[in-house]
Amino acid sequence: MQAVNIRIIQVALLVVLLGGWQLGVTSGAIDRFFFPAPYDIVKQVIAWVSDTGFYKHVGITLSETVLGYIIGTGLGVGAGVWLGLSPFVARVLDPFIKAVNAIPRVVLAPIFVLWLGLGLWSKVALAVTLVFFVTFFNAMQGVREVNPVVLSNTRILGARRSDLLRHVYFPAAATWILSSLRTSVGFAVVGAIIGEYLGASAGLGYLIARSEGNFDAVGVFAGIIILAVFVLIIDLILDFAEKRLITWRPNAGEERPA
């Protein structure tokens, strides 16, 4: 019942927000040039979705996002677990990691274009740099947070290093890693879109940049909405995976056993 009430409140807030926005544009209180009416934005979204050529742009951005997300996550988790298990190596590499992490990712975009060209892989490389450090730091911290008592008991039972990784370290770090996966989805999309802004002939970022160049606020807002829906769908997939993988964690509002 509480979930139903929350949904009703969410829908009501959305209706009030969009309704007030539409009334503001219609009455002239809001400048249509800068903030187009929601009705016009929805029409633009429907027009794009109805056009078969639009899915070429979606497919390109999706490919860049998924590749950057998977590669960045894999490298980040692998490096994070490795350094989490190797404190000496982590101390040696610490200043270098901090220096690289301090570099604004946007500055790397032109370098990737020079190295990899204007094709797909320059966008993927930028997305990887954005995703990597989010998952890296969370995975490393998750491994370091493992209870030493649990480790000692597992070793007493004869567990090998591979057994510790499989049955202790990864389950203990799963919450940290999955939390970073949710955050890094948006970063993967940002990497793909920024790369398309710098130079591309297709993709959702290209559509938004083209609309911006034509002073078409409707197209810009429509592209933003599509990107938001894009990220929400991926977030729902991750939510499903999290519930399947972390079965021991109680749901929100569920009481823990005494």
FITORDREN-306672 format. One record per atom (N, C-alpha, C, O): y, x, z; residue in one letter. Coordinates in steps of 0.1 Angstrom, whole numbers, plus 5000, padded with zeros to 4 digits. Atoms other than C-alpha are relative to their C-alpha. Layout:
# FITORDREN-306672
YXZa/...
This chain:
# FITORDREN-306672
498850085000m/500050005000m/501350095000m/502250054993m/498949925000q/502350285008q/500350074987q/501550094983q/499849945014a/501750454974a/500649904991a/501549944983a/499450105009v/502650124957v/501549985003v/502349974994v/498550014996n/505950104977n/500750124994n/501950104990n/499349885005i/506750454967i/500349994985i/501350034980i/499850025015r/506150374930r/501149904997r/501949924988r/499050115003i/508350064932i/501450075003i/502350044995i/498749934997i/511150274948i/500450104989i/501550104985i/499849905011q/510750544921q/500549934988q/501549974981q/499650085012v/510950284893v/501449945002v/502249944992v/498750064998a/513950114909a/501150114999a/502150084993a/499049905001l/515850444912l/500250044985l/501350074981l/499949975014l/515050524876l/500849894992l/501649924984l/499350115007v/516250184864v/501550005004v/502349984995v/498649994996v/519450214885v/500750114993v/501850104988v/499449885006l/520150564871l/500249984985l/501450004980l/499850025014l/519550474835l/500949894997l/501749894987l/499150125003g/521150134837g/501550045003g/502350004995g/498749964998g/524250284853g/500650104989g/501750094985g/499649915011w/524350554826w/500349924988w/501349954981w/499750085012q/524050304798q/501249925002q/502049914992q/498850084998l/526750084813l/501250085000l/502350054994l/498849915000g/529050384818g/500350044986g/501550054982g/499749965014v/528650484781v/500649884993v/501549894985v/499650125007t/529050124769t/501449965004t/502249924995t/498750044995s/532150064790s/501150114996s/502350094998s/499149895003g/533650404779g/500450095012g/501150185010g/499849914988a/533650554814a/499450134998a/499850235004a/500749885003i/531250814802i/500250044985i/499949954976i/499849965014d/532051014770d/498750014993d/497850094997d/501250005007r/529350944745r/499750134993r/498550174990r/500149875007f/529951284728f/499250105009f/498350175004f/500749914991f/528751474759f/498849945006f/497850015008f/501150074994f/526451214775f/499749884992f/500249774995f/500350125009p/524950984748p/499249905008p/498649935019p/500650114993a/523550654758a/498550025001a/497950074991a/501449994999p/519950644771p/499349934988p/498249974983p/500650085011y/519150384744y/500050094987y/499050094980y/500049915012d/520250634716d/499050115002d/498450154992d/501049894998i/518150904732i/498649964998i/497850024991i/501450065002v/515050684733v/499749984986v/498650004981v/500150025014k/515650594697k/499750134993k/498850134984k/500349875006q/515750964688q/498650055003q/497950104994q/501449964996v/512551034707v/499049924992v/498049984987v/501050085008i/510750744690i/500050044985i/499050054979i/499949965014a/512050864656a/499250134998a/498650154988a/500749875001w/510751214662w/498549985001w/497750034994w/501550024997v/507351094676v/499449934988v/498249954985v/500550075011s/506950864646s/499950084987s/499250044978s/500049915011d/507451154622d/498850105001d/498850175011d/501149914999t/504251344615t/500450155000t/499750235006t/499549865000g/506251664608g/500450055014g/500450175016g/499649964987f/507351654644f/498950075008f/499250165016f/501249944992y/503851744657y/499850144996y/499150215003y/500149865003k/504052074639k/500950085010k/500450185015k/499249934990h/506952174662h/499449995013h/499450095021h/500750014987v/505052044692v/498850105001v/498650165011v/501249915000g/501952234682g/500450155002g/499750225008g/499649864999i/503852564678i/500550035014i/500150135020i/499549984986t/505652534712t/498849995010t/498750075019t/501250014991l/502352424728l/499150134999l/498750185010l/500849885001s/500552724714s/500650125007s/500050195014s/499249894993e/503252964726e/499949995015e/499750085023e/500050024986t/503252804760t/498650025006t/498550095016t/501449994995v/499452784765v/499650155000v/499050205010v/500449865001l/498953144753l/500750085011l/500150175018l/499249924990g/501753284775g/499549965014g/499550055023g/500550054987y/500453074804y/498750065004y/498550115015y/501449954998i/496853184801i/500050155002i/499450205012i/500049864999i/497553544795i/500850055012i/500350145019i/499249964989g/500253574821g/499349975013g/499350055023g/500750034988t/498153394847t/498850095002t/498650145013t/501249914999g/495053604840g/500450145004g/499850195013g/499649864996l/496953934842l/500649995014l/500450095022l/499350014986g/498953814873g/498949995011g/499050065021g/501050024990v/495853694892v/499250135001v/498950185012v/500849885000g/493854004882g/500750125007g/500150185016g/499349894994a/496554254892a/500349975015a/500350065023a/499750044986g/497454054924g/498850025009g/498950085020g/501249984992v/493854054936v/499750155002v/499350195012v/500249855000w/493454424927w/500950075011w/500450155019w/499049944991l/496554534946l/499849945014l/500150015024l/500250064987g/495754294974g/498850075007g/498850085020g/501249934995l/492454474979l/500250155001l/499450225007l/499849865000s/493954814974s/501450035006s/502450064999s/498649984994p/496854864999p/500650134997p/501850144995p/499449875003f/497255234991f/500650004986f/501850044984f/499550015013v/497655164954v/501349914999v/502249944992v/498850094999a/500054884962a/501250075005a/502350045000a/498849924995r/502255114982r/500550104990r/501750124989r/499549915011v/502355364954v/500849934989v/501849984985v/499450075011l/503255114928l/501149915004l/501849854995l/499050104995d/505554904950d/501450024994d/502049924989d/498649995006p/508955054938p/500049974985p/501049924980p/500050035015f/507855034901f/499949854998f/500549804988f/500150145002i/506854674905i/501349935003i/501749844996i/498750064997k/510154584922k/501050034989k/501849944986k/499149975010a/512054764895a/499849914987a/500849864981a/500250085012v/510354584866v/500349855003v/500849784994v/499850144996n/510554244885n/501549975000n/501949864998n/498550024999a/514354304889a/500649984986a/501849944985a/499450015013i/514854314851i/500149854996i/499149784996i/500050145005p/516153974838p/499249994988p/499250064978p/500950015011r/513553844815r/500649974987r/500150014976r/499350035012v/516053714790v/500450134992v/500450134980v/499649885007v/517054074783v/498850064992v/499050134982v/501249955007l/513454154772l/499849934987l/499149984978l/500350085012a/513553884746a/500350074987a/499550074978a/499749935012p/515354084719p/499150124998p/498850154986p/500949895001i/513054384726i/498749954994i/498150014985i/501350065005f/509954164720f/500249964985f/499249974978f/499850035014v/511554044688v/499950124991v/499350124980v/500149875008l/511954404676l/498650054999l/498250104989l/501449955000w/508454494686w/499049914992w/498249964985w/501050105004l/506554174676l/500549914989l/499749844983l/499550085011g/508854014650g/500449865005g/500449835017g/499650134997l/510053654649l/498949905001l/499149785002l/501250095000g/506553504649g/499749965014g/500549965023g/500450064987l/504553354677l/499950095011l/500250065022l/500349914989w/503753664697w/501250055007w/501050095019w/498849964992s/507253754706s/500349895011s/500849935022s/499850114990k/507553414723k/499050005011k/499249985023k/501149994991v/504153454739v/500350115010v/500150105022v/499849894991a/505153794753a/501149975010a/501050015022a/498950044990l/508353654769l/499449905010l/499849915022l/500650104991a/506353364784a/499150085010a/499150045022a/500949924991v/503853624798v/500850065011v/500450065023v/499249934990t/506553814816t/500649915010t/500749955022t/499450094990l/507953504832l/498949945009l/499149925021l/501250064993v/504453374843v/499450115009v/499050085020v/500849894993f/503053714854f/500450025015f/499550015023f/499649964986f/505053794885f/499949885010f/499649905022f/500250124991v/504853434899v/498650005005v/498349995017v/501450004996t/501053444899t/499650135007t/498850135016t/500349874994f/500953814908f/500350005015f/499450045023f/499749994985f/502753794941f/499349905008f/498949935020f/500750104993n/501053474951n/498550045002n/498050025013n/501449954998a/497553614944a/499950115009a/498950125017a/500149894991m/498253934962m/500249965014m/499550005023m/499850054987q/499653754992q/498849925005q/498449925017q/501150084996g/496753514992g/498850085004g/498150055014g/501149914996v/494253794993v/500350075013v/499350095022v/499649944988r/496153965021r/499949915012r/499849965024r/500050094989e/496153655042e/498549965004e/498449885014e/501450034996v/492253645044v/499850045015v/500250155019v/500349974986n/491153625080n/499050125002n/497950114997n/500949884999p/489753965090p/498749975008p/497750035006p/501250044993v/487253795114v/499049954990v/497849984991v/500950055010v/485753605085v/499450114991v/498250114988v/500449895008l/485553925065l/498950085008l/497950125002l/501049934992s/483754105093s/498749935002s/497649995000s/501350084999n/481253825098n/499250004987n/498050004987n/500750005013t/480553815061t/499350134997t/498250134992t/500649875002r/479954185060r/498750025009r/497850085005r/501149994991i/477654165090i/498749934994i/497649974996i/501150085007l/475553905070l/499550074988l/498650024981l/500549935011g/475154165043g/500649974987g/500150004976g/499350035013a/477654045017a/500550134993a/501050225000a/499549895008r/478454284989r/501549974996r/502049874999r/498650015004r/481954344975r/500249884990r/501149804991r/499950115009s/481254094947s/499849875007s/500549775003s/500250124992d/480053834972d/501349975008d/501749855009d/498850024993l/483253884992l/501149944991l/501849854994l/499050055010l/485353824961l/499749864997l/500649774996l/500450145005r/483453514951r/500149905012r/500649795009r/500150104990h/482953354985h/501150005011h/501249915019h/499049994990v/485853475006v/501450024995v/502349934997v/498649975005y/488853624988y/500549894991y/501649844993y/499550105009f/489053384959f/500249865006f/501249795004f/499750134994p/488553064979p/501250005010p/501949905010p/498949994991a/491053185005a/501350014993a/502349954997a/498749985008a/493653274978a/500249884991a/501249884984a/499950115010a/492952954958a/501249925002a/501949884992a/498850084998t/495752754974t/501350074996t/502150014989t/498849925005w/498253034968w/500050014985w/501149994979w/500049985015i/497153084932i/500349874993i/501149874984i/499850135007l/497052714923l/501549955002l/502149894994l/498650034998s/500552674939s/500850074990s/501850024985s/499249935010s/501852944916s/499749954986s/500649964978s/500250065013l/500152784886l/500949894997l/501349874986l/499150115002r/502252474891r/501450054997r/502050004988r/498649955002t/505452674893t/500150074987t/501150064980t/499949915012s/504652904864s/499949914987s/500249974976s/500150095012v/504052604840v/501449994994v/501650014982v/498650015005g/507852564837g/500550134995g/501250134985g/499649875005f/508352934833f/499450034986f/500050094977f/500649985013a/505852944804a/500849924989a/501049974978a/499350085009v/507752664787v/501450064997v/501850074986v/498749935002v/511052844793v/499950124991v/500850144983v/500249885008g/509753164778g/499949964985g/500550024976g/500250045014a/508652984746a/501349944994a/501649974983a/498750065005i/511952784743i/501050114998i/501750114987i/499049895002i/514153094748i/499750084988i/500650124980i/500449925012g/512153284722g/500349924988g/500849984978g/499650085012e/512652994698e/501549994998e/501949984986e/498550005001y/516352994705y/500550124993y/501450124985y/499549885006l/516653354695l/499750014986l/500450084978l/500349995015g/514953314662g/498649934998g/497649985002g/501250085004a/512453054649a/500349914989a/501549874987a/499850105011s/511952814620s/499349875004s/499349784996s/500750124996a/509952564640a/499850015015a/499950115021a/500250004985g/509252454676g/501049905006g/502049875000g/499150094993l/510852224701l/501350075003l/502450015003l/498849924998g/513352504710g/500850004987g/502150004988g/499350005013y/514252524673y/500749864998y/501949864993y/499450135002l/514852144672l/501349985009l/502349935005l/498850014991i/517152164703i/501150094995i/502350054996i/498949915005a/519052464689a/500649954988a/501849964986a/499550065012r/519452294656r/500949885003r/502049874998r/499150114996s/520851984673s/501250055007s/502349995005s/498849944994e/523152194694e/501050064990e/502250044991e/499149955011g/524452364663g/500749904992g/501849924987g/499350125007n/525252024648n/500849925009n/501249815006n/499250084990f/526951904680f/499349875002f/500049775004f/500850124998d/524151644683d/499549995014d/498450045016d/500450014986a/523951564720a/498849925001a/497949945010a/501250095000v/521351294713v/498850084998v/497850075005v/501249925003g/518951544698g/499750105011g/498650125014g/500249904989v/519551794726v/499349935012v/498349985018v/500550074989f/518851534753f/498549954997f/497749955006f/501350045003a/515851404734a/499050115001a/497850095005a/500949884999g/514351754732g/499750035014g/498650075018g/500149974986i/514951804769i/499049905006i/498149945014i/501050104995i/513051474777i/498650034995i/497750025003i/501449975005i/510151564755i/499450135007i/498250135010i/500549894993l/509951904772l/499649975014l/498650025019l/500350054986a/510051734806a/498649935000a/497849965009a/501350075001v/507151504796v/498950104997v/497850095003v/500949895003f/505351814782f/499550075013f/498350085015f/500349934987v/505551994816v/499249905009v/498349955016v/500650104991l/504551674835l/498549984997l/497749975006l/501450025004i/501351634815i/499250125004i/498150105010i/500749884995i/500351994822i/499950005015i/498850045020i/500050004985d/501251944859d/498949905005d/498249925015d/501050104996l/498951634860l/498650064998l/497750045006l/501349935003i/496051844845i/499850105012i/498650115017i/500249904989l/496652114872l/499849935013l/499049985021l/500350084988d/496751844899d/498649965001d/497949975011d/501450045000f/493351724888f/499150125003f/498250115010f/500749884998a/492052084887a/500050045015a/499050085021a/499849964986e/493452154922e/499149915009e/498549965019e/500850094991k/491751844937k/498550034998k/497750015008k/501449975002r/488451944921r/499650145007r/498550155012r/500349864995l/488652314932l/500150015015l/499450095021l/499849994986i/490052274967i/499649875007i/500449795011i/500550134995t/487851994979t/500149995016t/500049885021t/499950004986w/488152095016w/501349975006w/501549945018w/498750034994r/491852035019r/500349855000r/500049784990r/499750144999p/492851695032p/501249964991p/502150044988p/498950055008n/495151475011n/501249985008n/501149985021n/498850034993a/498751415020a/499949885008a/499549775003a/500050124992g/498951185049g/498749985007g/498549895016g/501350024994e/495251215058e/499950095012e/500350205013e/500149934988e/494551315093e/498950105000e/497850084995e/501049904999r/492751635100r/499049975012r/499449915022r/500950024989p/489651625122p/500350085012p/500850195011p/499749934988a/490151705158a/499150125003a/499350195013a/
